[in-house]
Each structure stands twice: as C-alpha cells, then as structure tokens.
Amino acid sequence: MIGKGEAFAILSALAWAFGVILYKRLGERLPPLALNLRKNALVLVALVPLLLAVHGVALPALTPAEVAICLASGLLGIGIADTLYFRALNQVGAARMGIVGNFYSPFVIVLAFTFLGERLTGMQLLGFVLVSAGVLVIGAARGPAVDAAALRRGLAIGVLAVLLMAVAIVMVKRVLEHADLLWVSTIRMVGGVAGMLLIGAFLGGARAPVALDGKGWVMLVTAALVGQLLSMLLWLAGYKYTSASIAAILNETASVFIVVLAWIFLGERLTRRKALGIVCTLGGVGLMLVPGGH
C-alpha cells in the first residue's frame, strides 16, 4: 500500500508539472527573476493568512539555528534555483527541462547517503535504474529546434538549478521531520523572496514591467497557487513522511507529467521514444512502491 509520503511526492510532481507549463507561457512575457519574484510573493501573501488561521500568533517551535537553516534553504532552493530554472526553461523548452529535472534524484540520493545516512534497498535501486533509463530515453528524443550553444548553456543552467534544489531539501530534511510543515514552508519562502530582492538589487530585473493582461494575471496566480504553493507543500510533506531518497525518485514522475502536458497544451510532439521513456519511468516508480520495499 502506498504511504502518505510517497503519495505526497507523486502529487507534488503533478502540481509542479502543471506549473511548469504555465511558467513556460509566462516566461515569454516576463524575465526569469521578475517571474520568480512575483509568483513567490503571491505564495507568501497566501501563506501568511493560512499560517495565522492554523497557528494564530504563536511562534514556531524552532531553534534559531533551525530557522537559519530554513531561511538558507529558501534562499538556495527558491530564490536562486527557481530563477535559474526559469531561465533554462525559456532556453530549452518544457519537455527538455522535464528531463533535466531528473538529475534531481541522483543528486538527492548522493547527498542523503553522505549527510543523512540513507540507503536504498535492492528493489528501490532497480526502480531507480528503470526511472533513470526512462529519463535517458525521453531525453534522447528530439525537442523543438534550439541553437546548439544556447542549448548547452540552458542545459548547464538547468542542471545547476536542480543541484541547488537538491542541496536545499537535504539541508532542511532533519528540521522537516519534527517541525510544522506550514512554518517551514513560510520561513523558506521568506528566505527565497528576501534572496530574490537582494539579487534584484544587485543585478536588476526584479522590477521589470509586468506585461500581463487579465488572462496573464490569471495564469500567474494559478501558477503560483498550484505550481508553487500546492506543489511546495506536497513536496515538503513527501520529505517529511518518507526518506529523502525515495521522495526524490518519486518526484521524477514530474518528467512524465511535463512531457504529457507539454504535448497537450504546448503542442510539443509525443513521440514513440518519449512514450517508451514514460513506460520505463512509471515501471521504476511502481517498483519503488512495492510493499516491503521501504
């Protein structure tokens, strides 16, 4: 039977994939830093009243060191990594970024092995191999034509973004295990927004004019609430209730969701190679969920 941590990880991937499709559209109108700052500011505006409704004015049961870890995790994983991710997304397309995102689980597994002492069972390792094979098969498929140099830059930026996301979640994993999910989410978001404001002050781009009509604002709000707020809460819940390694591998289903949604909404081709990769990925996920495999 699937555990709640595993369910949260998969649902997070679906919510994130939905957001990625909207972010691709929004990226045609807003530069990466401006887009990231605006959608995360919307998330923070939504989180604060939610936090007050659940906990009132009570302070979190966190030490100063744990608060600092949450802030640093938000700075890395939201402020810097998401901004880099959106820049890469604009350059290489949604389907390719769906594949680049699958570097995430190897990064998390190595970091969790090194710093958290986590280990995978034989069945989980086989599932990981299948997921990785699916990623490679999909990644070998041709995407929209992109200049070779721009493609290399975009892919490098994307991989760096994913690495920072992995570092950000592993560093906050121990805090998540005992802390309140809403408090951790809010503090991380404060760190992310503060980091983006500082980056914008030095590099510019955060105050770019908002070239959005009514439909664009609806898209931005939807992307913020579903692709960021909902996916973030589900993502953190996945890491709270299962191991970082398992949650990271199950997050790989985002590549399947992104490829399918990019086909439906962005008109990117769903080739036989991509379909084969999807089957491999889902087969690997199935092995990860075999009873007794955890």
NUMARVEX-332147 format. One record per residue (C-alpha): x, y, z; residue number from 0; residue in one letter. Coordinates in steps of 0.02 Angstrom, whole numbers, plus 50000, padded with zeros to 5 digits. Example, Ala and Ser with C-alpha at 12.3 -4.5 7.8 and 13.67 -1.06 7.14 Angstrom:
VOFI   east  north     up    k  r
VOFI  50615  49775  50390    0  A
VOFI  50684  49947  50357    1  S
END
This chain:
VOFI   east  north     up    k  r
VOFI  50000  50000  50000    0  M
VOFI  50067  50171  49953    1  I
VOFI  50117  50276  50103    2  G
VOFI  50066  50457  50126    3  K
VOFI  50244  50517  50099    4  G
VOFI  50251  50428  49930    5  E
VOFI  50078  50493  49882    6  A
VOFI  50128  50671  49926    7  F
VOFI  50288  50656  49821    8  A
VOFI  50193  50599  49665    9  I
VOFI  50054  50729  49685   10  L
VOFI  50188  50862  49707   11  S
VOFI  50264  50809  49541   12  A
VOFI  50095  50828  49455   13  L
VOFI  50065  51001  49529   14  A
VOFI  50242  51056  49484   15  W
VOFI  50223  50992  49305   16  A
VOFI  50061  51090  49285   17  F
VOFI  50152  51245  49348   18  G
VOFI  50299  51218  49228   19  V
VOFI  50181  51226  49079   20  I
VOFI  50111  51391  49141   21  L
VOFI  50286  51456  49183   22  Y
VOFI  50340  51420  49004   23  K
VOFI  50200  51531  48939   24  R
VOFI  50233  51666  49069   25  L
VOFI  50420  51660  49029   26  G
VOFI  50379  51728  48857   27  E
VOFI  50319  51889  48941   28  R
VOFI  50425  51907  49098   29  L
VOFI  50613  51885  49129   30  P
VOFI  50658  51743  49250   31  P
VOFI  50695  51847  49406   32  L
VOFI  50538  51954  49386   33  A
VOFI  50431  51799  49358   34  L
VOFI  50505  51707  49507   35  N
VOFI  50489  51856  49624   36  L
VOFI  50308  51890  49577   37  R
VOFI  50247  51711  49591   38  K
VOFI  50336  51684  49758   39  N
VOFI  50272  51850  49826   40  A
VOFI  50096  51787  49785   41  L
VOFI  50134  51624  49875   42  V
VOFI  50197  51717  50029   43  L
VOFI  50041  51826  50029   44  V
VOFI  49937  51664  50028   45  A
VOFI  50044  51577  50160   46  L
VOFI  50038  51711  50295   47  V
VOFI  49847  51712  50322   48  P
VOFI  49847  51522  50310   49  L
VOFI  49981  51513  50444   50  L
VOFI  49886  51635  50555   51  L
VOFI  49723  51538  50532   52  A
VOFI  49806  51375  50585   53  V
VOFI  49928  51434  50721   54  H
VOFI  49871  51608  50768   55  G
VOFI  50013  51719  50830   56  V
VOFI  50108  51576  50915   57  A
VOFI  50292  51569  50871   58  L
VOFI  50364  51411  50789   59  P
VOFI  50445  51279  50898   60  A
VOFI  50610  51301  50808   61  L
VOFI  50783  51346  50871   62  T
VOFI  50874  51497  50795   63  P
VOFI  50988  51375  50704   64  A
VOFI  50839  51284  50627   65  E
VOFI  50761  51450  50573   66  V
VOFI  50928  51495  50490   67  A
VOFI  50930  51327  50400   68  I
VOFI  50753  51355  50335   69  C
VOFI  50799  51531  50275   70  L
VOFI  50956  51468  50189   71  A
VOFI  50858  51325  50110   72  S
VOFI  50733  51450  50040   73  G
VOFI  50870  51564  49975   74  L
VOFI  50954  51421  49882   75  L
VOFI  50803  51320  49828   76  G
VOFI  50678  51459  49791   77  I
VOFI  50774  51621  49767   78  G
VOFI  50920  51557  49664   79  I
VOFI  50873  51384  49598   80  A
VOFI  50698  51430  49536   81  D
VOFI  50764  51586  49448   82  T
VOFI  50897  51483  49359   83  L
VOFI  50766  51350  49318   84  Y
VOFI  50652  51478  49233   85  F
VOFI  50797  51547  49133   86  R
VOFI  50841  51372  49072   87  A
VOFI  50657  51335  49038   88  L
VOFI  50648  51485  48921   89  N
VOFI  50801  51423  48826   90  Q
VOFI  50773  51236  48806   91  V
VOFI  50585  51209  48821   92  G
VOFI  50469  51120  48942   93  A
VOFI  50499  50940  48885   94  A
VOFI  50689  50955  48893   95  R
VOFI  50680  51037  49064   96  M
VOFI  50568  50895  49120   97  G
VOFI  50714  50781  49081   98  I
VOFI  50847  50893  49158   99  V
VOFI  50744  50889  49316  100  G
VOFI  50781  50705  49331  101  N
VOFI  50959  50741  49382  102  F
VOFI  50874  50788  49545  103  Y
VOFI  50854  50613  49617  104  S
VOFI  51037  50561  49591  105  P
VOFI  51091  50723  49674  106  F
VOFI  50974  50695  49821  107  V
VOFI  51022  50511  49839  108  I
VOFI  51208  50554  49846  109  V
VOFI  51180  50698  49967  110  L
VOFI  51062  50595  50077  111  A
VOFI  51187  50450  50077  112  F
VOFI  51328  50568  50127  113  T
VOFI  51243  50680  50253  114  F
VOFI  51087  50586  50312  115  L
VOFI  51150  50406  50310  116  G
VOFI  51005  50348  50198  117  E
VOFI  51016  50186  50099  118  R
VOFI  50908  50110  49961  119  L
VOFI  50851  49928  49957  120  T
VOFI  50887  49816  49807  121  G
VOFI  50709  49838  49741  122  M
VOFI  50721  50027  49759  123  Q
VOFI  50888  50028  49668  124  L
VOFI  50809  49929  49524  125  L
VOFI  50667  50054  49521  126  G
VOFI  50792  50196  49515  127  F
VOFI  50881  50114  49368  128  V
VOFI  50717  50099  49273  129  L
VOFI  50670  50279  49310  130  V
VOFI  50842  50336  49251  131  S
VOFI  50826  50231  49093  132  A
VOFI  50659  50312  49056  133  G
VOFI  50736  50483  49081  134  V
VOFI  50878  50443  48960  135  L
VOFI  50759  50375  48828  136  V
VOFI  50647  50529  48838  137  I
VOFI  50799  50643  48843  138  G
VOFI  50866  50567  48682  139  A
VOFI  50707  50617  48591  140  A
VOFI  50714  50772  48484  141  R
VOFI  50634  50928  48553  142  G
VOFI  50598  51097  48473  143  P
VOFI  50746  51162  48371  144  A
VOFI  50866  51263  48481  145  V
VOFI  51035  51342  48440  146  D
VOFI  51171  51220  48496  147  A
VOFI  51265  51346  48602  148  A
VOFI  51105  51410  48682  149  A
VOFI  51052  51230  48714  150  L
VOFI  51216  51191  48804  151  R
VOFI  51202  51349  48910  152  R
VOFI  51021  51314  48950  153  G
VOFI  51057  51134  49000  154  L
VOFI  51205  51185  49109  155  A
VOFI  51099  51316  49197  156  I
VOFI  50960  51189  49219  157  G
VOFI  51075  51059  49297  158  V
VOFI  51145  51190  49417  159  L
VOFI  50967  51239  49465  160  A
VOFI  50922  51058  49502  161  V
VOFI  51081  51032  49605  162  L
VOFI  51038  51183  49713  163  L
VOFI  50861  51117  49737  164  M
VOFI  50934  50951  49798  165  A
VOFI  51052  51038  49919  166  V
VOFI  50909  51146  49984  167  A
VOFI  50795  50999  50025  168  I
VOFI  50928  50888  50103  169  V
VOFI  50988  51028  50217  170  M
VOFI  50811  51053  50286  171  V
VOFI  50761  50868  50294  172  K
VOFI  50801  50843  50481  173  R
VOFI  50705  51001  50526  174  V
VOFI  50556  50942  50424  175  L
VOFI  50547  50778  50518  176  E
VOFI  50490  50861  50679  177  H
VOFI  50437  51038  50631  178  A
VOFI  50269  51106  50574  179  D
VOFI  50252  51100  50384  180  L
VOFI  50171  51271  50367  181  L
VOFI  50303  51356  50472  182  W
VOFI  50446  51277  50374  183  V
VOFI  50361  51323  50210  184  S
VOFI  50333  51504  50263  185  T
VOFI  50509  51530  50330  186  I
VOFI  50584  51454  50173  187  R
VOFI  50477  51568  50066  188  M
VOFI  50533  51721  50166  189  V
VOFI  50713  51669  50133  190  G
VOFI  50677  51645  49948  191  G
VOFI  50588  51812  49924  192  V
VOFI  50720  51906  50025  193  A
VOFI  50856  51824  49922  194  G
VOFI  50772  51873  49759  195  M
VOFI  50754  52054  49817  196  L
VOFI  50941  52059  49857  197  L
VOFI  50986  51980  49689  198  I
VOFI  50872  52103  49601  199  G
VOFI  50952  52250  49691  200  A
VOFI  51124  52198  49626  201  F
VOFI  51083  52128  49455  202  L
VOFI  50919  52214  49410  203  G
VOFI  50774  52127  49325  204  G
VOFI  50662  52107  49477  205  A
VOFI  50570  52269  49436  206  R
VOFI  50540  52228  49254  207  A
VOFI  50372  52297  49194  208  P
VOFI  50229  52175  49207  209  V
VOFI  50174  52143  49027  210  A
VOFI  50022  52042  49077  211  L
VOFI  49841  52061  49027  212  D
VOFI  49695  51991  49126  213  G
VOFI  49724  51816  49059  214  K
VOFI  49909  51829  49100  215  G
VOFI  49871  51876  49281  216  W
VOFI  49752  51729  49298  217  V
VOFI  49890  51618  49230  218  M
VOFI  50017  51692  49353  219  L
VOFI  49903  51672  49504  220  V
VOFI  49859  51494  49453  221  T
VOFI  50042  51451  49427  222  A
VOFI  50086  51525  49597  223  A
VOFI  49949  51436  49693  224  L
VOFI  49958  51266  49606  225  V
VOFI  50133  51256  49531  226  G
VOFI  50218  51334  49682  227  Q
VOFI  50113  51339  49842  228  L
VOFI  50022  51173  49823  229  L
VOFI  50171  51082  49745  230  S
VOFI  50288  51150  49880  231  M
VOFI  50176  51095  50024  232  L
VOFI  50155  50922  49946  233  L
VOFI  50342  50915  49907  234  W
VOFI  50393  50955  50085  235  L
VOFI  50262  50836  50152  236  A
VOFI  50337  50697  50046  237  G
VOFI  50507  50727  50125  238  Y
VOFI  50430  50738  50298  239  K
VOFI  50344  50568  50289  240  Y
VOFI  50467  50463  50189  241  T
VOFI  50654  50458  50157  242  S
VOFI  50735  50593  50050  243  A
VOFI  50798  50464  49925  244  S
VOFI  50626  50386  49895  245  I
VOFI  50538  50554  49886  246  A
VOFI  50666  50617  49760  247  A
VOFI  50645  50467  49646  248  I
VOFI  50456  50481  49652  249  L
VOFI  50471  50666  49610  250  N
VOFI  50543  50604  49444  251  E
VOFI  50366  50571  49385  252  T
VOFI  50363  50758  49351  253  A
VOFI  50455  50720  49188  254  S
VOFI  50311  50608  49133  255  V
VOFI  50182  50738  49180  256  F
VOFI  50279  50878  49095  257  I
VOFI  50301  50782  48933  258  V
VOFI  50116  50738  48927  259  V
VOFI  50058  50913  48974  260  L
VOFI  50180  50993  48852  261  A
VOFI  50104  50883  48716  262  W
VOFI  49926  50932  48765  263  I
VOFI  49948  51118  48799  264  F
VOFI  50108  51173  48711  265  L
VOFI  50097  51065  48555  266  G
VOFI  50265  50978  48587  267  E
VOFI  50268  50809  48500  268  R
VOFI  50238  50649  48598  269  L
VOFI  50348  50528  48501  270  T
VOFI  50362  50340  48521  271  R
VOFI  50531  50365  48605  272  R
VOFI  50453  50480  48734  273  K
VOFI  50311  50356  48760  274  A
VOFI  50438  50216  48791  275  L
VOFI  50529  50327  48915  276  G
VOFI  50367  50361  49006  277  I
VOFI  50332  50174  49020  278  V
VOFI  50507  50142  49092  279  C
VOFI  50489  50285  49215  280  T
VOFI  50319  50227  49276  281  L
VOFI  50383  50048  49290  282  G
VOFI  50525  50109  49400  283  G
VOFI  50405  50208  49508  284  V
VOFI  50299  50051  49527  285  G
VOFI  50448  49956  49595  286  L
VOFI  50480  50095  49719  287  M
VOFI  50305  50070  49787  288  L
VOFI  50312  49880  49806  289  V
VOFI  50255  49834  49983  290  P
VOFI  50403  49794  50094  291  G
VOFI  50523  49888  49980  292  G
VOFI  50539  50027  50106  293  H
END
